[in-house]
């Protein structure tokens, strides 16, 4: 069974640009969560989608947005990129919602802002 | 604020020895789950072990076990018979049911395994 797939693996952008990251969950998983990982702030929750609906959102500015498609694939968009957005963005999927569902993580997308 | 604290930024263990990684958390909730994740240089976060807060029995997964002290809000990870492949960043995390899928992570402990 294929794991969580994130594309692209690496991305370099400049300030002011926008970026879209993609996440394909494990087949059969309907919940997708996004996290930002930086050396200074560690792992921080961005948002979580289930059945195309955003269920929960972390404390990030409106420049960070996401969506989920009917096949459970999810995209995350960051507009007007800032230097501080440089990070590893991790996607995790689970079968459904609820705390008992273990999350399976992808390899992440390393975003670098110049 | 609900936080997770890992007081050991780095730990080192000799191969085949035992090491314990510390984790404390702060929450007023009673229904939550605790997790230890491992992140090797490959970057992928791998679930090592999890514990339901309502269960008193400590979770065990092969060489990995936890010492869950609910009153003290402590959730340490013990790795027995350490192997070179155990070298990684280890993150303690918890998820509260009332917050849906919001997982809170600690800052991580980098474990080095010496041959």
Interface residues (C-beta under 8 A of the other chain):
Chain A: X3 X31 X33 X35 X42 X43 X44 X45 X48 X50 X55 X56 X58 X88 X90 X92 X94 X97 X98 X99 X100 X102 X103 X104 X105 X106 X107 X108
Chain B: X31 X32 X33 X35 X37 X42 X43 X44 X45 X46 X47 X50 X52 X91 X93 X95 X96 X97 X99 X100 X101 X102 X103 X104 X105 X106 X107 X108
